[in-house]
């Protein structure tokens, strides 16, 4: 990461990443070229390549900036004295809010994985890295309620989340968000039934 003489992140890099992030999310990764990015960021190609060695490196930086935002959402959900169920409810509510926001275009990571399907590619690897972290954070919350079923519950939450992210682009976003929140509430309620917990653990 390039810094100026005061040790601060370069303003040009910040502007490049902000511009690329906006366009990448709205229009896709492969469809947006370097010329478009440098024109809208008002920098030269030389400046871009001074901060990012390739377009792929810029895409990875974009995904990592999104990952940082999502880590912030998780941190906010677990902040304070919330119980694990309430933290999961808060996280679900923040996801539903994102789905209903203006300009929503689905999950940046699922979108990127669709465009870069090769698991060995740095972009795809960045997607998997963040999703593993996110699922781990959710699983840890479920483990605070019941360690035995936490892993399967974490997978279930991710499936609900992924489905809502996809459906939010195709259907009424508000209803999709409500359905997702209800699904998470159902998952939490399901876990309160001993017989249901036993089935969930299998």
mmCIF file of the C-alpha atoms, coordinates in Angstrom:
data_MODEL
# 
_entry.id   MODEL 
# 
loop_
_atom_site.group_PDB 
_atom_site.id 
_atom_site.type_symbol 
_atom_site.label_atom_id 
_atom_site.label_alt_id 
_atom_site.label_comp_id 
_atom_site.label_asym_id 
_atom_site.label_entity_id 
_atom_site.label_seq_id 
_atom_site.pdbx_PDB_ins_code 
_atom_site.Cartn_x 
_atom_site.Cartn_y 
_atom_site.Cartn_z 
_atom_site.occupancy 
_atom_site.B_iso_or_equiv 
_atom_site.pdbx_formal_charge 
_atom_site.auth_seq_id 
_atom_site.auth_comp_id 
_atom_site.auth_asym_id 
_atom_site.auth_atom_id 
_atom_site.pdbx_PDB_model_num 
ATOM 1   C CA . UNK A 1 1   ? 0.000   0.000   0.000   1.00 0.00 ? 1   UNK A CA 1 
ATOM 2   C CA . UNK A 1 2   ? 1.466   3.364   -1.024  1.00 0.00 ? 2   UNK A CA 1 
ATOM 3   C CA . UNK A 1 3   ? 1.732   6.152   1.543   1.00 0.00 ? 3   UNK A CA 1 
ATOM 4   C CA . UNK A 1 4   ? 2.677   9.788   1.321   1.00 0.00 ? 4   UNK A CA 1 
ATOM 5   C CA . UNK A 1 5   ? 5.605   11.380  3.148   1.00 0.00 ? 5   UNK A CA 1 
ATOM 6   C CA . UNK A 1 6   ? 3.519   11.678  6.328   1.00 0.00 ? 6   UNK A CA 1 
ATOM 7   C CA . UNK A 1 7   ? 2.831   7.957   6.343   1.00 0.00 ? 7   UNK A CA 1 
ATOM 8   C CA . UNK A 1 8   ? -0.778  8.411   5.291   1.00 0.00 ? 8   UNK A CA 1 
ATOM 9   C CA . UNK A 1 9   ? -2.461  6.307   2.608   1.00 0.00 ? 9   UNK A CA 1 
ATOM 10  C CA . UNK A 1 10  ? -2.101  8.020   -0.760  1.00 0.00 ? 10  UNK A CA 1 
ATOM 11  C CA . UNK A 1 11  ? -5.092  10.154  -1.716  1.00 0.00 ? 11  UNK A CA 1 
ATOM 12  C CA . UNK A 1 12  ? -4.806  8.917   -5.293  1.00 0.00 ? 12  UNK A CA 1 
ATOM 13  C CA . UNK A 1 13  ? -4.992  5.296   -4.099  1.00 0.00 ? 13  UNK A CA 1 
ATOM 14  C CA . UNK A 1 14  ? -8.028  6.068   -1.967  1.00 0.00 ? 14  UNK A CA 1 
ATOM 15  C CA . UNK A 1 15  ? -9.753  7.754   -4.907  1.00 0.00 ? 15  UNK A CA 1 
ATOM 16  C CA . UNK A 1 16  ? -8.876  4.911   -7.272  1.00 0.00 ? 16  UNK A CA 1 
ATOM 17  C CA . UNK A 1 17  ? -10.217 2.277   -4.905  1.00 0.00 ? 17  UNK A CA 1 
ATOM 18  C CA . UNK A 1 18  ? -13.407 4.229   -4.187  1.00 0.00 ? 18  UNK A CA 1 
ATOM 19  C CA . UNK A 1 19  ? -14.038 4.746   -7.899  1.00 0.00 ? 19  UNK A CA 1 
ATOM 20  C CA . UNK A 1 20  ? -13.297 1.139   -8.825  1.00 0.00 ? 20  UNK A CA 1 
ATOM 21  C CA . UNK A 1 21  ? -15.434 -0.168  -5.962  1.00 0.00 ? 21  UNK A CA 1 
ATOM 22  C CA . UNK A 1 22  ? -18.434 1.880   -7.047  1.00 0.00 ? 22  UNK A CA 1 
ATOM 23  C CA . UNK A 1 23  ? -18.211 0.809   -10.684 1.00 0.00 ? 23  UNK A CA 1 
ATOM 24  C CA . UNK A 1 24  ? -17.266 -2.818  -10.003 1.00 0.00 ? 24  UNK A CA 1 
ATOM 25  C CA . UNK A 1 25  ? -20.260 -3.328  -7.726  1.00 0.00 ? 25  UNK A CA 1 
ATOM 26  C CA . UNK A 1 26  ? -22.731 -1.587  -10.029 1.00 0.00 ? 26  UNK A CA 1 
ATOM 27  C CA . UNK A 1 27  ? -21.555 -3.005  -13.354 1.00 0.00 ? 27  UNK A CA 1 
ATOM 28  C CA . UNK A 1 28  ? -19.418 -6.083  -12.749 1.00 0.00 ? 28  UNK A CA 1 
ATOM 29  C CA . UNK A 1 29  ? -15.721 -6.851  -12.737 1.00 0.00 ? 29  UNK A CA 1 
ATOM 30  C CA . UNK A 1 30  ? -14.859 -8.068  -16.231 1.00 0.00 ? 30  UNK A CA 1 
ATOM 31  C CA . UNK A 1 31  ? -16.991 -5.448  -17.965 1.00 0.00 ? 31  UNK A CA 1 
ATOM 32  C CA . UNK A 1 32  ? -15.131 -2.499  -16.421 1.00 0.00 ? 32  UNK A CA 1 
ATOM 33  C CA . UNK A 1 33  ? -11.782 -1.644  -17.975 1.00 0.00 ? 33  UNK A CA 1 
ATOM 34  C CA . UNK A 1 34  ? -8.769  0.169   -16.600 1.00 0.00 ? 34  UNK A CA 1 
ATOM 35  C CA . UNK A 1 35  ? -9.324  3.147   -18.920 1.00 0.00 ? 35  UNK A CA 1 
ATOM 36  C CA . UNK A 1 36  ? -12.787 3.708   -17.439 1.00 0.00 ? 36  UNK A CA 1 
ATOM 37  C CA . UNK A 1 37  ? -11.457 3.602   -13.895 1.00 0.00 ? 37  UNK A CA 1 
ATOM 38  C CA . UNK A 1 38  ? -8.559  6.000   -14.446 1.00 0.00 ? 38  UNK A CA 1 
ATOM 39  C CA . UNK A 1 39  ? -10.826 8.415   -16.326 1.00 0.00 ? 39  UNK A CA 1 
ATOM 40  C CA . UNK A 1 40  ? -13.433 8.557   -13.560 1.00 0.00 ? 40  UNK A CA 1 
ATOM 41  C CA . UNK A 1 41  ? -10.813 8.670   -10.810 1.00 0.00 ? 41  UNK A CA 1 
ATOM 42  C CA . UNK A 1 42  ? -9.017  11.436  -12.710 1.00 0.00 ? 42  UNK A CA 1 
ATOM 43  C CA . UNK A 1 43  ? -5.592  9.818   -12.526 1.00 0.00 ? 43  UNK A CA 1 
ATOM 44  C CA . UNK A 1 44  ? -3.171  8.440   -15.099 1.00 0.00 ? 44  UNK A CA 1 
ATOM 45  C CA . UNK A 1 45  ? -2.624  4.769   -15.900 1.00 0.00 ? 45  UNK A CA 1 
ATOM 46  C CA . UNK A 1 46  ? 0.873   5.153   -14.463 1.00 0.00 ? 46  UNK A CA 1 
ATOM 47  C CA . UNK A 1 47  ? -0.620  6.290   -11.172 1.00 0.00 ? 47  UNK A CA 1 
ATOM 48  C CA . UNK A 1 48  ? -2.954  3.318   -11.076 1.00 0.00 ? 48  UNK A CA 1 
ATOM 49  C CA . UNK A 1 49  ? -0.164  0.837   -11.736 1.00 0.00 ? 49  UNK A CA 1 
ATOM 50  C CA . UNK A 1 50  ? 1.999   2.527   -9.111  1.00 0.00 ? 50  UNK A CA 1 
ATOM 51  C CA . UNK A 1 51  ? -0.628  1.544   -6.529  1.00 0.00 ? 51  UNK A CA 1 
ATOM 52  C CA . UNK A 1 52  ? -2.003  -1.666  -8.070  1.00 0.00 ? 52  UNK A CA 1 
ATOM 53  C CA . UNK A 1 53  ? 0.226   -3.933  -10.142 1.00 0.00 ? 53  UNK A CA 1 
ATOM 54  C CA . UNK A 1 54  ? -2.713  -5.279  -12.159 1.00 0.00 ? 54  UNK A CA 1 
ATOM 55  C CA . UNK A 1 55  ? -6.471  -5.057  -12.501 1.00 0.00 ? 55  UNK A CA 1 
ATOM 56  C CA . UNK A 1 56  ? -6.739  -8.303  -10.544 1.00 0.00 ? 56  UNK A CA 1 
ATOM 57  C CA . UNK A 1 57  ? -4.887  -6.683  -7.646  1.00 0.00 ? 57  UNK A CA 1 
ATOM 58  C CA . UNK A 1 58  ? -7.352  -3.783  -7.767  1.00 0.00 ? 58  UNK A CA 1 
ATOM 59  C CA . UNK A 1 59  ? -10.280 -6.231  -7.695  1.00 0.00 ? 59  UNK A CA 1 
ATOM 60  C CA . UNK A 1 60  ? -8.780  -7.969  -4.664  1.00 0.00 ? 60  UNK A CA 1 
ATOM 61  C CA . UNK A 1 61  ? -8.370  -4.606  -2.929  1.00 0.00 ? 61  UNK A CA 1 
ATOM 62  C CA . UNK A 1 62  ? -12.022 -3.808  -3.693  1.00 0.00 ? 62  UNK A CA 1 
ATOM 63  C CA . UNK A 1 63  ? -13.176 -7.099  -2.182  1.00 0.00 ? 63  UNK A CA 1 
ATOM 64  C CA . UNK A 1 64  ? -11.020 -6.581  0.889   1.00 0.00 ? 64  UNK A CA 1 
ATOM 65  C CA . UNK A 1 65  ? -12.581 -3.155  1.408   1.00 0.00 ? 65  UNK A CA 1 
ATOM 66  C CA . UNK A 1 66  ? -16.037 -4.764  1.259   1.00 0.00 ? 66  UNK A CA 1 
ATOM 67  C CA . UNK A 1 67  ? -14.847 -7.443  3.682   1.00 0.00 ? 67  UNK A CA 1 
ATOM 68  C CA . UNK A 1 68  ? -13.754 -4.729  6.093   1.00 0.00 ? 68  UNK A CA 1 
ATOM 69  C CA . UNK A 1 69  ? -17.236 -3.209  5.975   1.00 0.00 ? 69  UNK A CA 1 
ATOM 70  C CA . UNK A 1 70  ? -18.851 -6.582  6.640   1.00 0.00 ? 70  UNK A CA 1 
ATOM 71  C CA . UNK A 1 71  ? -16.509 -7.219  9.549   1.00 0.00 ? 71  UNK A CA 1 
ATOM 72  C CA . UNK A 1 72  ? -17.703 -3.907  10.933  1.00 0.00 ? 72  UNK A CA 1 
ATOM 73  C CA . UNK A 1 73  ? -21.324 -5.069  10.671  1.00 0.00 ? 73  UNK A CA 1 
ATOM 74  C CA . UNK A 1 74  ? -20.502 -8.226  12.599  1.00 0.00 ? 74  UNK A CA 1 
ATOM 75  C CA . UNK A 1 75  ? -18.608 -6.241  15.222  1.00 0.00 ? 75  UNK A CA 1 
ATOM 76  C CA . UNK A 1 76  ? -21.547 -3.870  15.635  1.00 0.00 ? 76  UNK A CA 1 
ATOM 77  C CA . UNK A 1 77  ? -23.954 -6.796  15.996  1.00 0.00 ? 77  UNK A CA 1 
ATOM 78  C CA . UNK A 1 78  ? -21.962 -8.386  18.824  1.00 0.00 ? 78  UNK A CA 1 
ATOM 79  C CA . UNK A 1 79  ? -21.071 -5.111  20.504  1.00 0.00 ? 79  UNK A CA 1 
ATOM 80  C CA . UNK A 1 80  ? -22.139 -4.540  24.086  1.00 0.00 ? 80  UNK A CA 1 
ATOM 81  C CA . UNK A 1 81  ? -23.977 -7.012  26.252  1.00 0.00 ? 81  UNK A CA 1 
ATOM 82  C CA . UNK A 1 82  ? -26.132 -8.618  23.570  1.00 0.00 ? 82  UNK A CA 1 
ATOM 83  C CA . UNK A 1 83  ? -26.854 -12.293 23.953  1.00 0.00 ? 83  UNK A CA 1 
ATOM 84  C CA . UNK A 1 84  ? -25.810 -14.558 21.094  1.00 0.00 ? 84  UNK A CA 1 
ATOM 85  C CA . UNK A 1 85  ? -29.415 -14.825 19.749  1.00 0.00 ? 85  UNK A CA 1 
ATOM 86  C CA . UNK A 1 86  ? -29.810 -11.045 19.850  1.00 0.00 ? 86  UNK A CA 1 
ATOM 87  C CA . UNK A 1 87  ? -26.453 -10.577 18.130  1.00 0.00 ? 87  UNK A CA 1 
ATOM 88  C CA . UNK A 1 88  ? -27.597 -12.900 15.332  1.00 0.00 ? 88  UNK A CA 1 
ATOM 89  C CA . UNK A 1 89  ? -30.881 -10.995 15.105  1.00 0.00 ? 89  UNK A CA 1 
ATOM 90  C CA . UNK A 1 90  ? -28.988 -7.707  14.853  1.00 0.00 ? 90  UNK A CA 1 
ATOM 91  C CA . UNK A 1 91  ? -26.736 -9.131  12.142  1.00 0.00 ? 91  UNK A CA 1 
ATOM 92  C CA . UNK A 1 92  ? -29.752 -10.436 10.215  1.00 0.00 ? 92  UNK A CA 1 
ATOM 93  C CA . UNK A 1 93  ? -31.414 -7.025  10.485  1.00 0.00 ? 93  UNK A CA 1 
ATOM 94  C CA . UNK A 1 94  ? -28.319 -5.297  9.089   1.00 0.00 ? 94  UNK A CA 1 
ATOM 95  C CA . UNK A 1 95  ? -28.234 -7.722  6.152   1.00 0.00 ? 95  UNK A CA 1 
ATOM 96  C CA . UNK A 1 96  ? -31.932 -7.118  5.476   1.00 0.00 ? 96  UNK A CA 1 
ATOM 97  C CA . UNK A 1 97  ? -31.308 -3.375  5.586   1.00 0.00 ? 97  UNK A CA 1 
ATOM 98  C CA . UNK A 1 98  ? -28.517 -3.723  3.028   1.00 0.00 ? 98  UNK A CA 1 
ATOM 99  C CA . UNK A 1 99  ? -30.768 -5.745  0.725   1.00 0.00 ? 99  UNK A CA 1 
ATOM 100 C CA . UNK A 1 100 ? -33.354 -2.971  0.830   1.00 0.00 ? 100 UNK A CA 1 
ATOM 101 C CA . UNK A 1 101 ? -30.862 -0.161  0.216   1.00 0.00 ? 101 UNK A CA 1 
ATOM 102 C CA . UNK A 1 102 ? -30.689 1.898   -2.971  1.00 0.00 ? 102 UNK A CA 1 
ATOM 103 C CA . UNK A 1 103 ? -28.318 0.482   -5.551  1.00 0.00 ? 103 UNK A CA 1 
ATOM 104 C CA . UNK A 1 104 ? -28.292 -3.018  -4.083  1.00 0.00 ? 104 UNK A CA 1 
ATOM 105 C CA . UNK A 1 105 ? -26.769 -5.433  -6.623  1.00 0.00 ? 105 UNK A CA 1 
ATOM 106 C CA . UNK A 1 106 ? -26.409 -8.596  -4.582  1.00 0.00 ? 106 UNK A CA 1 
ATOM 107 C CA . UNK A 1 107 ? -23.452 -9.958  -2.661  1.00 0.00 ? 107 UNK A CA 1 
ATOM 108 C CA . UNK A 1 108 ? -20.144 -8.561  -3.914  1.00 0.00 ? 108 UNK A CA 1 
ATOM 109 C CA . UNK A 1 109 ? -18.429 -11.849 -3.068  1.00 0.00 ? 109 UNK A CA 1 
ATOM 110 C CA . UNK A 1 110 ? -20.935 -14.132 -4.780  1.00 0.00 ? 110 UNK A CA 1 
ATOM 111 C CA . UNK A 1 111 ? -20.854 -11.840 -7.808  1.00 0.00 ? 111 UNK A CA 1 
ATOM 112 C CA . UNK A 1 112 ? -17.059 -11.987 -7.885  1.00 0.00 ? 112 UNK A CA 1 
ATOM 113 C CA . UNK A 1 113 ? -17.010 -15.775 -7.525  1.00 0.00 ? 113 UNK A CA 1 
ATOM 114 C CA . UNK A 1 114 ? -19.336 -16.068 -10.522 1.00 0.00 ? 114 UNK A CA 1 
ATOM 115 C CA . UNK A 1 115 ? -16.948 -13.980 -12.630 1.00 0.00 ? 115 UNK A CA 1 
ATOM 116 C CA . UNK A 1 116 ? -13.813 -15.691 -11.344 1.00 0.00 ? 116 UNK A CA 1 
ATOM 117 C CA . UNK A 1 117 ? -14.739 -19.377 -10.937 1.00 0.00 ? 117 UNK A CA 1 
ATOM 118 C CA . UNK A 1 118 ? -11.157 -20.687 -10.802 1.00 0.00 ? 118 UNK A CA 1 
ATOM 119 C CA . UNK A 1 119 ? -10.539 -21.492 -7.126  1.00 0.00 ? 119 UNK A CA 1 
ATOM 120 C CA . UNK A 1 120 ? -6.808  -20.882 -7.615  1.00 0.00 ? 120 UNK A CA 1 
ATOM 121 C CA . UNK A 1 121 ? -7.306  -17.310 -8.813  1.00 0.00 ? 121 UNK A CA 1 
ATOM 122 C CA . UNK A 1 122 ? -6.475  -14.583 -6.250  1.00 0.00 ? 122 UNK A CA 1 
ATOM 123 C CA . UNK A 1 123 ? -9.925  -13.025 -6.634  1.00 0.00 ? 123 UNK A CA 1 
ATOM 124 C CA . UNK A 1 124 ? -11.720 -16.315 -5.957  1.00 0.00 ? 124 UNK A CA 1 
ATOM 125 C CA . UNK A 1 125 ? -9.341  -17.052 -3.080  1.00 0.00 ? 125 UNK A CA 1 
ATOM 126 C CA . UNK A 1 126 ? -10.186 -13.676 -1.539  1.00 0.00 ? 126 UNK A CA 1 
ATOM 127 C CA . UNK A 1 127 ? -13.876 -14.524 -1.771  1.00 0.00 ? 127 UNK A CA 1 
ATOM 128 C CA . UNK A 1 128 ? -13.368 -17.865 -0.027  1.00 0.00 ? 128 UNK A CA 1 
ATOM 129 C CA . UNK A 1 129 ? -11.189 -16.301 2.658   1.00 0.00 ? 129 UNK A CA 1 
ATOM 130 C CA . UNK A 1 130 ? -13.841 -13.758 3.627   1.00 0.00 ? 130 UNK A CA 1 
ATOM 131 C CA . UNK A 1 131 ? -16.719 -16.212 3.466   1.00 0.00 ? 131 UNK A CA 1 
ATOM 132 C CA . UNK A 1 132 ? -14.824 -18.591 5.736   1.00 0.00 ? 132 UNK A CA 1 
ATOM 133 C CA . UNK A 1 133 ? -14.294 -15.760 8.210   1.00 0.00 ? 133 UNK A CA 1 
ATOM 134 C CA . UNK A 1 134 ? -17.945 -14.670 8.054   1.00 0.00 ? 134 UNK A CA 1 
ATOM 135 C CA . UNK A 1 135 ? -19.285 -18.185 8.512   1.00 0.00 ? 135 UNK A CA 1 
ATOM 136 C CA . UNK A 1 136 ? -16.831 -18.711 11.352  1.00 0.00 ? 136 UNK A CA 1 
ATOM 137 C CA . UNK A 1 137 ? -18.069 -15.576 13.110  1.00 0.00 ? 137 UNK A CA 1 
ATOM 138 C CA . UNK A 1 138 ? -21.686 -16.713 12.797  1.00 0.00 ? 138 UNK A CA 1 
ATOM 139 C CA . UNK A 1 139 ? -20.803 -20.236 13.923  1.00 0.00 ? 139 UNK A CA 1 
ATOM 140 C CA . UNK A 1 140 ? -19.058 -18.816 16.988  1.00 0.00 ? 140 UNK A CA 1 
ATOM 141 C CA . UNK A 1 141 ? -22.272 -17.032 17.941  1.00 0.00 ? 141 UNK A CA 1 
ATOM 142 C CA . UNK A 1 142 ? -24.274 -20.235 17.582  1.00 0.00 ? 142 UNK A CA 1 
ATOM 143 C CA . UNK A 1 143 ? -21.623 -22.054 19.633  1.00 0.00 ? 143 UNK A CA 1 
ATOM 144 C CA . UNK A 1 144 ? -22.394 -19.722 22.518  1.00 0.00 ? 144 UNK A CA 1 
ATOM 145 C CA . UNK A 1 145 ? -25.846 -21.332 22.543  1.00 0.00 ? 145 UNK A CA 1 
ATOM 146 C CA . UNK A 1 146 ? -24.963 -24.930 21.695  1.00 0.00 ? 146 UNK A CA 1 
ATOM 147 C CA . UNK A 1 147 ? -21.560 -26.119 20.503  1.00 0.00 ? 147 UNK A CA 1 
ATOM 148 C CA . UNK A 1 148 ? -22.831 -29.430 19.161  1.00 0.00 ? 148 UNK A CA 1 
ATOM 149 C CA . UNK A 1 149 ? -25.084 -27.895 16.518  1.00 0.00 ? 149 UNK A CA 1 
ATOM 150 C CA . UNK A 1 150 ? -23.155 -24.680 15.893  1.00 0.00 ? 150 UNK A CA 1 
ATOM 151 C CA . UNK A 1 151 ? -21.452 -25.757 12.665  1.00 0.00 ? 151 UNK A CA 1 
ATOM 152 C CA . UNK A 1 152 ? -24.641 -26.868 10.933  1.00 0.00 ? 152 UNK A CA 1 
ATOM 153 C CA . UNK A 1 153 ? -26.497 -23.799 12.206  1.00 0.00 ? 153 UNK A CA 1 
ATOM 154 C CA . UNK A 1 154 ? -23.755 -21.562 10.798  1.00 0.00 ? 154 UNK A CA 1 
ATOM 155 C CA . UNK A 1 155 ? -24.073 -23.241 7.400   1.00 0.00 ? 155 UNK A CA 1 
ATOM 156 C CA . UNK A 1 156 ? -27.849 -22.830 7.555   1.00 0.00 ? 156 UNK A CA 1 
ATOM 157 C CA . UNK A 1 157 ? -27.501 -19.110 8.313   1.00 0.00 ? 157 UNK A CA 1 
ATOM 158 C CA . UNK A 1 158 ? -25.159 -18.689 5.338   1.00 0.00 ? 158 UNK A CA 1 
ATOM 159 C CA . UNK A 1 159 ? -27.585 -20.464 3.015   1.00 0.00 ? 159 UNK A CA 1 
ATOM 160 C CA . UNK A 1 160 ? -30.383 -18.180 4.176   1.00 0.00 ? 160 UNK A CA 1 
ATOM 161 C CA . UNK A 1 161 ? -28.145 -15.171 3.724   1.00 0.00 ? 161 UNK A CA 1 
ATOM 162 C CA . UNK A 1 162 ? -26.954 -16.194 0.240   1.00 0.00 ? 162 UNK A CA 1 
ATOM 163 C CA . UNK A 1 163 ? -30.502 -16.894 -0.919  1.00 0.00 ? 163 UNK A CA 1 
ATOM 164 C CA . UNK A 1 164 ? -31.694 -13.526 0.343   1.00 0.00 ? 164 UNK A CA 1 
ATOM 165 C CA . UNK A 1 165 ? -28.790 -11.739 -1.350  1.00 0.00 ? 165 UNK A CA 1 
ATOM 166 C CA . UNK A 1 166 ? -29.658 -13.370 -4.673  1.00 0.00 ? 166 UNK A CA 1 
ATOM 167 C CA . UNK A 1 167 ? -33.425 -12.902 -4.354  1.00 0.00 ? 167 UNK A CA 1 
ATOM 168 C CA . UNK A 1 168 ? -33.039 -9.268  -3.324  1.00 0.00 ? 168 UNK A CA 1 
ATOM 169 C CA . UNK A 1 169 ? -32.037 -8.432  -6.907  1.00 0.00 ? 169 UNK A CA 1 
ATOM 170 C CA . UNK A 1 170 ? -34.984 -10.292 -8.437  1.00 0.00 ? 170 UNK A CA 1 
ATOM 171 C CA . UNK A 1 171 ? -37.965 -9.701  -6.175  1.00 0.00 ? 171 UNK A CA 1 
ATOM 172 C CA . UNK A 1 172 ? -39.388 -7.151  -3.765  1.00 0.00 ? 172 UNK A CA 1 
ATOM 173 C CA . UNK A 1 173 ? -36.340 -6.344  -1.639  1.00 0.00 ? 173 UNK A CA 1 
ATOM 174 C CA . UNK A 1 174 ? -38.361 -5.404  1.427   1.00 0.00 ? 174 UNK A CA 1 
ATOM 175 C CA . UNK A 1 175 ? -40.231 -8.700  1.424   1.00 0.00 ? 175 UNK A CA 1 
ATOM 176 C CA . UNK A 1 176 ? -37.021 -10.612 0.805   1.00 0.00 ? 176 UNK A CA 1 
ATOM 177 C CA . UNK A 1 177 ? -35.439 -8.916  3.813   1.00 0.00 ? 177 UNK A CA 1 
ATOM 178 C CA . UNK A 1 178 ? -38.456 -9.685  5.974   1.00 0.00 ? 178 UNK A CA 1 
ATOM 179 C CA . UNK A 1 179 ? -38.411 -13.320 4.873   1.00 0.00 ? 179 UNK A CA 1 
ATOM 180 C CA . UNK A 1 180 ? -34.712 -13.600 5.644   1.00 0.00 ? 180 UNK A CA 1 
ATOM 181 C CA . UNK A 1 181 ? -35.141 -12.142 9.131   1.00 0.00 ? 181 UNK A CA 1 
ATOM 182 C CA . UNK A 1 182 ? -38.068 -14.506 9.732   1.00 0.00 ? 182 UNK A CA 1 
ATOM 183 C CA . UNK A 1 183 ? -35.921 -17.408 8.551   1.00 0.00 ? 183 UNK A CA 1 
ATOM 184 C CA . UNK A 1 184 ? -33.181 -16.543 11.023  1.00 0.00 ? 184 UNK A CA 1 
ATOM 185 C CA . UNK A 1 185 ? -35.772 -16.202 13.773  1.00 0.00 ? 185 UNK A CA 1 
ATOM 186 C CA . UNK A 1 186 ? -37.088 -19.618 12.801  1.00 0.00 ? 186 UNK A CA 1 
ATOM 187 C CA . UNK A 1 187 ? -33.575 -21.036 12.965  1.00 0.00 ? 187 UNK A CA 1 
ATOM 188 C CA . UNK A 1 188 ? -33.144 -19.642 16.463  1.00 0.00 ? 188 UNK A CA 1 
ATOM 189 C CA . UNK A 1 189 ? -36.535 -20.974 17.535  1.00 0.00 ? 189 UNK A CA 1 
ATOM 190 C CA . UNK A 1 190 ? -35.822 -24.357 15.996  1.00 0.00 ? 190 UNK A CA 1 
ATOM 191 C CA . UNK A 1 191 ? -32.756 -24.620 18.174  1.00 0.00 ? 191 UNK A CA 1 
ATOM 192 C CA . UNK A 1 192 ? -34.821 -24.111 21.327  1.00 0.00 ? 192 UNK A CA 1 
ATOM 193 C CA . UNK A 1 193 ? -36.566 -27.456 20.714  1.00 0.00 ? 193 UNK A CA 1 
ATOM 194 C CA . UNK A 1 194 ? -34.407 -30.353 22.046  1.00 0.00 ? 194 UNK A CA 1 
ATOM 195 C CA . UNK A 1 195 ? -35.696 -32.824 19.442  1.00 0.00 ? 195 UNK A CA 1 
ATOM 196 C CA . UNK A 1 196 ? -35.102 -30.290 16.665  1.00 0.00 ? 196 UNK A CA 1 
ATOM 197 C CA . UNK A 1 197 ? -31.559 -29.623 17.950  1.00 0.00 ? 197 UNK A CA 1 
ATOM 198 C CA . UNK A 1 198 ? -30.817 -33.325 17.733  1.00 0.00 ? 198 UNK A CA 1 
ATOM 199 C CA . UNK A 1 199 ? -31.931 -33.390 14.091  1.00 0.00 ? 199 UNK A CA 1 
ATOM 200 C CA . UNK A 1 200 ? -29.916 -30.251 13.348  1.00 0.00 ? 200 UNK A CA 1 
ATOM 201 C CA . UNK A 1 201 ? -26.763 -31.854 14.717  1.00 0.00 ? 201 UNK A CA 1 
ATOM 202 C CA . UNK A 1 202 ? -26.917 -34.747 12.245  1.00 0.00 ? 202 UNK A CA 1 
# 
